[in-house]
Amino acid sequence: LEEAAFQLQQIFRIDISIALNILGIESVRAGHDRIAYTCFKLAADRGYSKAQFNVGLCYEHGRGTEKDLEKAAFYYYHAASSCHAMAQYRYARCLLCHRPEHEWAQHWKAVAFLEQAAMAGITEAQAYLGVFYMRGPQPKEKRGLKYLLLAAENGDAQSRYHVGVCYEKGLGVQQSLAEAVKHYQQSAAAGNRDARERLRA
C-alpha cells in the first residue's frame, strides 16, 4: 500500500507539473507573460524539465520576470541534466558566451552539452559546434565539417554556406570549387546573402 501511495503521489506530481507547463504556454500565447512565468516556475520547482527550460527562457529574455542570465543558466542546467536537448544547447551557449574563456572546465562542459544536443538533432547546436571546431584555438576541421553538414542537412542555410567555404578552401575536405559552388547555390537559394556574394566573387 505504501508503494502504491508513493506511485500515485509521483503520478499526481507529474500531472500537475504538465498541467502547469501547458497553462504557462497558453498564457504566453495570450500575452500574459507574468502568469506564464509563475506557472512555469511552479512546475520547474517540482522538477519538470520542460518547465525548467521555459523558466530559463523567461530569465534569459526577461519575459514575465527580470532578465537574469545567471538564473537562466541555473534552470537550463537542471533541464539539460534531464536530457532536455534544447536546454543543453542553451546552457552551453550561456557557459561559452558569458563565462571567462580561461575557465577550461566550464568550457569543456559546454562542449559536452553541445555535442549531446547536436546528436539529439538540435540544428542550432550542430551549427554552433561546426563553427566552434573550425575556429577554435586548435581547429578540428573534419569534426567541424561533420557538424556543419548535419546542420546544413537540417536546413540551416548559414551552415550550408560554411560547407561551401570548406570546399572552396579545402578545410577538412579535399578542395573542390565545383562542390563549393553547389553548396553556395543551395545556401543562396535559401536566402543566404553571404552565399550570394561568394557566388558573385
VMD Tcl script that draws the C-alpha trace (Angstrom):
set ca {
  {0.00 0.00 0.00}
  {2.83 2.36 0.81}
  {4.40 1.70 -2.60}
  {1.04 2.26 -4.34}
  {0.53 5.51 -2.44}
  {4.04 6.66 -3.40}
  {3.39 5.85 -7.09}
  {0.10 7.78 -7.01}
  {1.89 10.77 -5.48}
  {4.51 10.63 -8.24}
  {1.86 10.47 -10.97}
  {-0.07 13.33 -9.37}
  {3.11 15.42 -9.08}
  {4.00 14.84 -12.75}
  {0.44 15.50 -13.95}
  {0.28 18.78 -12.02}
  {3.64 19.83 -13.49}
  {2.49 19.02 -17.03}
  {-0.76 20.94 -16.49}
  {1.09 23.97 -15.08}
  {3.52 23.96 -18.02}
  {0.65 23.80 -20.54}
  {-1.11 26.62 -18.71}
  {2.13 28.61 -18.94}
  {2.38 28.03 -22.69}
  {-1.25 29.10 -23.19}
  {-0.56 32.22 -21.09}
  {2.41 33.11 -23.32}
  {0.18 32.78 -26.40}
  {-2.38 35.07 -24.76}
  {0.34 37.64 -23.98}
  {0.24 37.11 -20.20}
  {3.96 36.69 -19.58}
  {3.79 37.21 -15.80}
  {1.21 34.45 -15.36}
  {3.19 32.21 -17.72}
  {6.37 32.70 -15.69}
  {4.51 31.84 -12.45}
  {3.11 28.62 -13.96}
  {6.45 27.60 -15.43}
  {8.23 28.30 -12.14}
  {5.78 26.20 -10.10}
  {6.24 23.26 -12.47}
  {10.01 23.78 -12.71}
  {10.41 23.73 -8.93}
  {8.66 20.33 -8.98}
  {11.49 19.07 -11.22}
  {9.71 19.11 -14.60}
  {12.43 19.61 -17.24}
  {10.23 21.23 -19.91}
  {9.12 23.85 -17.39}
  {12.72 24.35 -16.21}
  {13.65 25.11 -19.81}
  {10.75 27.57 -20.10}
  {11.79 29.32 -16.88}
  {15.29 29.60 -18.34}
  {13.81 31.30 -21.41}
  {11.85 33.69 -19.19}
  {15.00 34.70 -17.32}
  {17.13 34.91 -20.46}
  {14.70 37.20 -22.29}
  {13.11 38.99 -19.33}
  {9.61 37.65 -20.03}
  {7.32 37.85 -17.01}
  {10.30 38.46 -14.73}
  {13.53 40.43 -14.55}
  {16.22 39.41 -17.04}
  {18.83 37.35 -15.18}
  {21.36 35.28 -17.12}
  {22.67 33.52 -14.00}
  {19.19 32.26 -13.15}
  {18.57 31.35 -16.81}
  {21.74 29.23 -16.77}
  {20.66 27.62 -13.48}
  {17.32 26.45 -14.91}
  {18.81 25.48 -18.27}
  {21.35 23.35 -16.40}
  {18.68 21.45 -14.49}
  {16.69 20.80 -17.66}
  {19.88 19.87 -19.55}
  {20.81 17.39 -16.83}
  {17.45 15.67 -17.51}
  {18.45 15.31 -21.20}
  {16.33 18.23 -22.50}
  {18.22 18.74 -25.78}
  {17.37 22.41 -26.39}
  {18.25 23.21 -22.77}
  {21.62 21.52 -23.32}
  {22.22 23.88 -26.24}
  {21.06 26.98 -24.33}
  {23.08 26.10 -21.23}
  {26.20 25.52 -23.32}
  {25.69 28.91 -25.00}
  {25.39 30.55 -21.57}
  {28.68 28.96 -20.49}
  {30.54 29.89 -23.68}
  {29.18 33.41 -24.10}
  {29.02 34.65 -20.51}
  {31.96 32.97 -18.77}
  {35.67 33.87 -18.90}
  {37.50 31.97 -21.64}
  {40.18 30.68 -19.25}
  {37.64 28.58 -17.28}
  {38.51 25.41 -19.19}
  {36.41 23.07 -17.02}
  {33.29 25.09 -17.88}
  {34.43 25.32 -21.49}
  {34.61 21.55 -21.98}
  {31.40 21.03 -20.00}
  {29.71 23.34 -22.50}
  {31.17 21.43 -25.45}
  {29.93 18.12 -23.98}
  {26.39 19.53 -23.67}
  {26.58 20.95 -27.20}
  {27.58 17.57 -28.58}
  {24.69 15.86 -26.78}
  {22.25 18.43 -28.18}
  {23.75 18.13 -31.67}
  {23.42 14.34 -31.66}
  {19.81 14.73 -30.47}
  {19.17 16.68 -33.69}
  {19.23 20.28 -32.46}
  {20.25 22.20 -35.60}
  {21.43 25.25 -33.65}
  {23.85 23.08 -31.66}
  {25.15 21.41 -34.83}
  {25.76 24.79 -36.48}
  {27.40 26.24 -33.36}
  {29.71 23.22 -32.97}
  {30.63 23.30 -36.65}
  {31.85 26.88 -36.43}
  {33.35 26.29 -32.98}
  {35.55 23.42 -34.21}
  {36.55 25.33 -37.34}
  {37.57 28.49 -35.47}
  {38.83 27.13 -32.15}
  {42.36 27.69 -30.83}
  {43.25 24.26 -32.28}
  {40.90 23.87 -35.26}
  {39.46 20.39 -35.83}
  {38.34 20.87 -39.40}
  {36.97 17.39 -40.14}
  {34.95 17.40 -36.95}
  {33.68 20.91 -37.69}
  {32.68 19.92 -41.21}
  {30.77 16.90 -39.85}
  {28.57 19.17 -37.70}
  {28.18 21.80 -40.42}
  {26.94 19.10 -42.79}
  {24.44 17.86 -40.18}
  {23.09 21.40 -39.69}
  {23.02 22.00 -43.46}
  {21.04 18.79 -43.99}
  {18.59 20.07 -41.35}
  {18.00 23.18 -43.47}
  {20.41 25.70 -41.94}
  {21.42 27.98 -44.84}
  {24.34 29.57 -42.95}
  {25.85 26.13 -42.26}
  {25.39 25.24 -45.94}
  {27.37 28.42 -46.77}
  {30.14 27.36 -44.33}
  {30.27 23.92 -46.01}
  {30.85 25.78 -49.28}
  {33.72 27.69 -47.67}
  {35.22 24.38 -46.51}
  {35.17 23.02 -50.05}
  {36.49 26.26 -51.54}
  {39.44 26.41 -49.13}
  {39.99 22.69 -48.57}
  {39.18 22.75 -44.85}
  {38.59 19.21 -43.57}
  {37.92 18.00 -47.10}
  {39.66 17.89 -50.47}
  {39.41 21.29 -52.18}
  {36.72 21.40 -54.88}
  {35.39 24.62 -56.40}
  {32.58 22.70 -58.11}
  {31.37 21.37 -54.73}
  {31.81 24.83 -53.18}
  {29.63 26.40 -55.90}
  {26.97 23.70 -55.40}
  {26.76 24.45 -51.67}
  {26.82 28.23 -52.22}
  {23.94 27.89 -54.71}
  {21.86 25.87 -52.25}
  {22.58 28.37 -49.47}
  {21.81 31.36 -51.74}
  {18.54 29.73 -52.84}
  {17.58 29.57 -49.14}
  {18.19 33.33 -48.86}
  {21.75 33.50 -47.56}
  {23.40 36.80 -48.58}
  {26.95 35.65 -47.86}
  {26.49 32.79 -50.31}
  {25.17 35.15 -53.00}
  {28.19 37.41 -52.53}
  {30.55 34.42 -52.71}
  {28.96 33.22 -55.94}
  {29.43 36.67 -57.50}
  {33.08 36.63 -56.42}
}
mol new
graphics top color blue
foreach p $ca { graphics top sphere $p radius 0.5 }
foreach p [lrange $ca 0 end-1] q [lrange $ca 1 end] { graphics top cylinder $p $q radius 0.2 }
display resetview
